[in-house]
């Protein structure tokens, strides 16, 4: 009880404010009114591969340019979703090209030394070069894990 009264009494005692020292105002940074940003010149459908010719440079506000990728960096990448003309392309809008697509037939290869065994299969997911992917063999219906080695080619590693 005494502790509670001391706490209330301490809260009622006025405390002098710390001395105010004049500080120099921080210099205002000049924000450019417009920046050059790469935007799409034409509509791009999902799955299309982008090229440098698909882009034009326009002046936009700095906020619109934040997160945008350059035309050279987007060259050769695949659109994840439909993109409209005049839109800024961001990293989340593109991925590496899919060499294996879900549900499509693939060639499954297993190689040990000079021995190579190949069979037909079906991809259970889409993947790009060097990415892991699961496939099902058409002959035995066995699920295998492998890596994309080329267009429609999955290499099994054990």
ChimeraX commands (.cxc) that place a marker at each C-alpha (Angstrom):
marker #1 position 0.00,0.00,0.00 radius 0.5
marker #1 position 2.82,2.40,0.88 radius 0.5
marker #1 position 4.51,1.55,-2.42 radius 0.5
marker #1 position 1.34,2.47,-4.34 radius 0.5
marker #1 position 1.07,5.86,-2.53 radius 0.5
marker #1 position 4.72,6.62,-3.27 radius 0.5
marker #1 position 4.15,5.84,-6.95 radius 0.5
marker #1 position 1.12,8.17,-7.14 radius 0.5
marker #1 position 3.01,10.92,-5.30 radius 0.5
marker #1 position 5.94,10.60,-7.70 radius 0.5
marker #1 position 3.59,10.91,-10.65 radius 0.5
marker #1 position 2.19,14.19,-9.28 radius 0.5
marker #1 position 5.57,15.87,-8.72 radius 0.5
marker #1 position 6.37,18.19,-11.63 radius 0.5
marker #1 position 9.61,17.39,-13.44 radius 0.5
marker #1 position 11.43,20.23,-15.19 radius 0.5
marker #1 position 11.79,19.78,-18.94 radius 0.5
marker #1 position 15.32,19.27,-20.29 radius 0.5
marker #1 position 16.98,22.36,-21.67 radius 0.5
marker #1 position 16.23,22.88,-25.32 radius 0.5
marker #1 position 19.32,23.35,-27.43 radius 0.5
marker #1 position 18.93,24.86,-30.83 radius 0.5
marker #1 position 19.81,22.31,-33.50 radius 0.5
marker #1 position 20.73,23.05,-37.03 radius 0.5
marker #1 position 17.95,22.12,-39.40 radius 0.5
marker #1 position 18.87,19.21,-41.62 radius 0.5
marker #1 position 19.34,20.31,-45.20 radius 0.5
marker #1 position 16.40,19.34,-47.36 radius 0.5
marker #1 position 17.30,16.74,-49.98 radius 0.5
marker #1 position 16.32,17.59,-53.49 radius 0.5
marker #1 position 13.91,14.96,-54.75 radius 0.5
marker #1 position 13.82,14.70,-58.53 radius 0.5
marker #1 position 10.41,15.45,-59.92 radius 0.5
marker #1 position 10.67,12.75,-62.59 radius 0.5
marker #1 position 12.94,9.78,-63.29 radius 0.5
marker #1 position 13.45,7.70,-66.43 radius 0.5
marker #1 position 11.81,4.29,-66.00 radius 0.5
marker #1 position 11.59,1.33,-68.39 radius 0.5
marker #1 position 7.91,0.56,-69.12 radius 0.5
marker #1 position 6.30,-1.92,-71.48 radius 0.5
marker #1 position 5.60,-0.73,-75.01 radius 0.5
marker #1 position 3.09,-3.50,-75.78 radius 0.5
marker #1 position 0.85,-5.93,-73.90 radius 0.5
marker #1 position 2.66,-9.07,-72.71 radius 0.5
marker #1 position 0.79,-12.29,-72.00 radius 0.5
marker #1 position 1.61,-14.75,-69.23 radius 0.5
marker #1 position 4.43,-17.07,-70.30 radius 0.5
marker #1 position 5.87,-14.74,-72.97 radius 0.5
marker #1 position 9.61,-14.18,-73.05 radius 0.5
marker #1 position 10.56,-10.49,-72.78 radius 0.5
marker #1 position 13.08,-8.77,-75.03 radius 0.5
marker #1 position 14.71,-5.34,-74.89 radius 0.5
marker #1 position 12.43,-4.24,-77.77 radius 0.5
marker #1 position 9.38,-4.66,-75.51 radius 0.5
marker #1 position 10.43,-1.63,-73.41 radius 0.5
marker #1 position 10.45,2.13,-73.83 radius 0.5
marker #1 position 11.71,4.72,-71.35 radius 0.5
marker #1 position 9.26,7.24,-69.90 radius 0.5
marker #1 position 9.50,9.86,-67.18 radius 0.5
marker #1 position 7.63,8.80,-64.04 radius 0.5
marker #1 position 7.50,9.85,-60.41 radius 0.5
marker #1 position 10.28,8.41,-58.21 radius 0.5
marker #1 position 7.73,6.25,-56.38 radius 0.5
marker #1 position 6.69,4.56,-59.63 radius 0.5
marker #1 position 10.32,3.82,-60.46 radius 0.5
marker #1 position 11.03,2.13,-57.13 radius 0.5
marker #1 position 11.55,-1.60,-57.64 radius 0.5
marker #1 position 11.49,-1.39,-61.43 radius 0.5
marker #1 position 13.95,-3.51,-63.39 radius 0.5
marker #1 position 15.86,-2.30,-66.41 radius 0.5
marker #1 position 15.09,-3.52,-69.91 radius 0.5
marker #1 position 18.46,-5.31,-70.16 radius 0.5
marker #1 position 17.85,-7.17,-66.89 radius 0.5
marker #1 position 14.38,-8.32,-68.05 radius 0.5
marker #1 position 15.65,-9.56,-71.41 radius 0.5
marker #1 position 15.13,-13.32,-71.68 radius 0.5
marker #1 position 12.84,-13.60,-68.63 radius 0.5
marker #1 position 9.28,-14.96,-68.68 radius 0.5
marker #1 position 6.20,-12.99,-67.60 radius 0.5
marker #1 position 4.43,-14.48,-64.58 radius 0.5
marker #1 position 1.12,-12.70,-65.30 radius 0.5
marker #1 position -0.38,-10.59,-68.08 radius 0.5
marker #1 position 1.27,-7.16,-68.20 radius 0.5
marker #1 position -0.33,-4.12,-69.79 radius 0.5
marker #1 position 1.45,-1.53,-71.94 radius 0.5
marker #1 position 2.84,1.40,-69.95 radius 0.5
marker #1 position 3.25,-0.70,-66.79 radius 0.5
marker #1 position 6.49,-0.83,-64.85 radius 0.5
marker #1 position 7.98,-4.33,-64.69 radius 0.5
marker #1 position 9.15,-5.42,-61.24 radius 0.5
marker #1 position 11.17,-8.44,-60.10 radius 0.5
marker #1 position 7.98,-10.20,-58.94 radius 0.5
marker #1 position 6.49,-9.93,-62.47 radius 0.5
marker #1 position 9.14,-12.11,-64.17 radius 0.5
marker #1 position 10.88,-15.46,-63.64 radius 0.5
marker #1 position 13.52,-17.50,-65.43 radius 0.5
marker #1 position 12.03,-19.23,-68.49 radius 0.5
marker #1 position 10.23,-22.50,-67.76 radius 0.5
marker #1 position 11.88,-25.31,-69.72 radius 0.5
marker #1 position 9.56,-27.93,-68.23 radius 0.5
marker #1 position 5.85,-27.24,-67.78 radius 0.5
marker #1 position 3.43,-29.02,-65.45 radius 0.5
marker #1 position 1.58,-31.88,-67.16 radius 0.5
marker #1 position 3.71,-31.86,-70.30 radius 0.5
marker #1 position 5.76,-34.87,-71.45 radius 0.5
marker #1 position 9.45,-34.90,-70.55 radius 0.5
marker #1 position 12.44,-37.11,-71.25 radius 0.5
marker #1 position 13.82,-38.54,-68.01 radius 0.5
marker #1 position 17.55,-39.36,-68.07 radius 0.5
marker #1 position 19.61,-41.25,-65.51 radius 0.5
marker #1 position 23.35,-41.34,-66.15 radius 0.5
marker #1 position 26.06,-43.25,-64.30 radius 0.5
marker #1 position 29.50,-43.25,-65.94 radius 0.5
marker #1 position 29.06,-44.36,-69.56 radius 0.5
marker #1 position 25.60,-45.85,-68.92 radius 0.5
marker #1 position 22.58,-43.66,-69.72 radius 0.5
marker #1 position 18.99,-44.80,-69.18 radius 0.5
marker #1 position 16.16,-42.72,-70.62 radius 0.5
marker #1 position 12.40,-43.02,-70.41 radius 0.5
marker #1 position 9.34,-40.91,-71.04 radius 0.5
marker #1 position 7.54,-39.16,-68.21 radius 0.5
marker #1 position 5.26,-36.31,-67.23 radius 0.5
marker #1 position 6.24,-33.23,-65.19 radius 0.5
marker #1 position 4.37,-32.63,-61.93 radius 0.5
marker #1 position 5.49,-28.98,-61.76 radius 0.5
marker #1 position 6.94,-26.24,-63.95 radius 0.5
marker #1 position 10.65,-25.43,-63.57 radius 0.5
marker #1 position 13.50,-23.55,-65.19 radius 0.5
marker #1 position 17.07,-24.61,-65.99 radius 0.5
marker #1 position 18.82,-26.20,-63.02 radius 0.5
marker #1 position 15.73,-26.10,-60.80 radius 0.5
marker #1 position 14.41,-29.21,-59.02 radius 0.5
marker #1 position 11.27,-30.85,-60.41 radius 0.5
marker #1 position 9.21,-33.97,-59.72 radius 0.5
marker #1 position 8.27,-36.23,-62.60 radius 0.5
marker #1 position 6.23,-39.42,-63.06 radius 0.5
marker #1 position 7.39,-42.15,-65.42 radius 0.5
marker #1 position 4.70,-43.12,-67.92 radius 0.5
marker #1 position 5.67,-46.79,-67.89 radius 0.5
marker #1 position 5.78,-47.53,-64.13 radius 0.5
marker #1 position 3.95,-44.51,-62.67 radius 0.5
marker #1 position 6.86,-44.04,-60.27 radius 0.5
marker #1 position 7.53,-40.51,-58.95 radius 0.5
marker #1 position 11.13,-39.32,-59.27 radius 0.5
marker #1 position 12.95,-36.15,-58.23 radius 0.5
marker #1 position 15.36,-34.56,-60.67 radius 0.5
marker #1 position 16.74,-31.33,-62.07 radius 0.5
marker #1 position 15.88,-29.63,-65.35 radius 0.5
marker #1 position 18.81,-30.10,-67.74 radius 0.5
marker #1 position 17.27,-28.66,-70.90 radius 0.5
marker #1 position 14.06,-28.04,-72.80 radius 0.5
marker #1 position 11.86,-31.00,-71.77 radius 0.5
marker #1 position 14.80,-32.91,-70.28 radius 0.5
marker #1 position 14.99,-33.94,-66.60 radius 0.5
marker #1 position 18.16,-35.48,-65.20 radius 0.5
marker #1 position 17.79,-37.84,-62.22 radius 0.5
marker #1 position 20.59,-37.79,-59.65 radius 0.5
marker #1 position 21.12,-40.58,-57.11 radius 0.5
marker link #1:1,2 radius 0.2
marker link #1:2,3 radius 0.2
marker link #1:3,4 radius 0.2
marker link #1:4,5 radius 0.2
marker link #1:5,6 radius 0.2
marker link #1:6,7 radius 0.2
marker link #1:7,8 radius 0.2
marker link #1:8,9 radius 0.2
marker link #1:9,10 radius 0.2
marker link #1:10,11 radius 0.2
marker link #1:11,12 radius 0.2
marker link #1:12,13 radius 0.2
marker link #1:13,14 radius 0.2
marker link #1:14,15 radius 0.2
marker link #1:15,16 radius 0.2
marker link #1:16,17 radius 0.2
marker link #1:17,18 radius 0.2
marker link #1:18,19 radius 0.2
marker link #1:19,20 radius 0.2
marker link #1:20,21 radius 0.2
marker link #1:21,22 radius 0.2
marker link #1:22,23 radius 0.2
marker link #1:23,24 radius 0.2
marker link #1:24,25 radius 0.2
marker link #1:25,26 radius 0.2
marker link #1:26,27 radius 0.2
marker link #1:27,28 radius 0.2
marker link #1:28,29 radius 0.2
marker link #1:29,30 radius 0.2
marker link #1:30,31 radius 0.2
marker link #1:31,32 radius 0.2
marker link #1:32,33 radius 0.2
marker link #1:33,34 radius 0.2
marker link #1:34,35 radius 0.2
marker link #1:35,36 radius 0.2
marker link #1:36,37 radius 0.2
marker link #1:37,38 radius 0.2
marker link #1:38,39 radius 0.2
marker link #1:39,40 radius 0.2
marker link #1:40,41 radius 0.2
marker link #1:41,42 radius 0.2
marker link #1:42,43 radius 0.2
marker link #1:43,44 radius 0.2
marker link #1:44,45 radius 0.2
marker link #1:45,46 radius 0.2
marker link #1:46,47 radius 0.2
marker link #1:47,48 radius 0.2
marker link #1:48,49 radius 0.2
marker link #1:49,50 radius 0.2
marker link #1:50,51 radius 0.2
marker link #1:51,52 radius 0.2
marker link #1:52,53 radius 0.2
marker link #1:53,54 radius 0.2
marker link #1:54,55 radius 0.2
marker link #1:55,56 radius 0.2
marker link #1:56,57 radius 0.2
marker link #1:57,58 radius 0.2
marker link #1:58,59 radius 0.2
marker link #1:59,60 radius 0.2
marker link #1:60,61 radius 0.2
marker link #1:61,62 radius 0.2
marker link #1:62,63 radius 0.2
marker link #1:63,64 radius 0.2
marker link #1:64,65 radius 0.2
marker link #1:65,66 radius 0.2
marker link #1:66,67 radius 0.2
marker link #1:67,68 radius 0.2
marker link #1:68,69 radius 0.2
marker link #1:69,70 radius 0.2
marker link #1:70,71 radius 0.2
marker link #1:71,72 radius 0.2
marker link #1:72,73 radius 0.2
marker link #1:73,74 radius 0.2
marker link #1:74,75 radius 0.2
marker link #1:75,76 radius 0.2
marker link #1:76,77 radius 0.2
marker link #1:77,78 radius 0.2
marker link #1:78,79 radius 0.2
marker link #1:79,80 radius 0.2
marker link #1:80,81 radius 0.2
marker link #1:81,82 radius 0.2
marker link #1:82,83 radius 0.2
marker link #1:83,84 radius 0.2
marker link #1:84,85 radius 0.2
marker link #1:85,86 radius 0.2
marker link #1:86,87 radius 0.2
marker link #1:87,88 radius 0.2
marker link #1:88,89 radius 0.2
marker link #1:89,90 radius 0.2
marker link #1:90,91 radius 0.2
marker link #1:91,92 radius 0.2
marker link #1:92,93 radius 0.2
marker link #1:93,94 radius 0.2
marker link #1:94,95 radius 0.2
marker link #1:95,96 radius 0.2
marker link #1:96,97 radius 0.2
marker link #1:97,98 radius 0.2
marker link #1:98,99 radius 0.2
marker link #1:99,100 radius 0.2
marker link #1:100,101 radius 0.2
marker link #1:101,102 radius 0.2
marker link #1:102,103 radius 0.2
marker link #1:103,104 radius 0.2
marker link #1:104,105 radius 0.2
marker link #1:105,106 radius 0.2
marker link #1:106,107 radius 0.2
marker link #1:107,108 radius 0.2
marker link #1:108,109 radius 0.2
marker link #1:109,110 radius 0.2
marker link #1:110,111 radius 0.2
marker link #1:111,112 radius 0.2
marker link #1:112,113 radius 0.2
marker link #1:113,114 radius 0.2
marker link #1:114,115 radius 0.2
marker link #1:115,116 radius 0.2
marker link #1:116,117 radius 0.2
marker link #1:117,118 radius 0.2
marker link #1:118,119 radius 0.2
marker link #1:119,120 radius 0.2
marker link #1:120,121 radius 0.2
marker link #1:121,122 radius 0.2
marker link #1:122,123 radius 0.2
marker link #1:123,124 radius 0.2
marker link #1:124,125 radius 0.2
marker link #1:125,126 radius 0.2
marker link #1:126,127 radius 0.2
marker link #1:127,128 radius 0.2
marker link #1:128,129 radius 0.2
marker link #1:129,130 radius 0.2
marker link #1:130,131 radius 0.2
marker link #1:131,132 radius 0.2
marker link #1:132,133 radius 0.2
marker link #1:133,134 radius 0.2
marker link #1:134,135 radius 0.2
marker link #1:135,136 radius 0.2
marker link #1:136,137 radius 0.2
marker link #1:137,138 radius 0.2
marker link #1:138,139 radius 0.2
marker link #1:139,140 radius 0.2
marker link #1:140,141 radius 0.2
marker link #1:141,142 radius 0.2
marker link #1:142,143 radius 0.2
marker link #1:143,144 radius 0.2
marker link #1:144,145 radius 0.2
marker link #1:145,146 radius 0.2
marker link #1:146,147 radius 0.2
marker link #1:147,148 radius 0.2
marker link #1:148,149 radius 0.2
marker link #1:149,150 radius 0.2
marker link #1:150,151 radius 0.2
marker link #1:151,152 radius 0.2
marker link #1:152,153 radius 0.2
marker link #1:153,154 radius 0.2
marker link #1:154,155 radius 0.2
marker link #1:155,156 radius 0.2
marker link #1:156,157 radius 0.2
marker link #1:157,158 radius 0.2
view
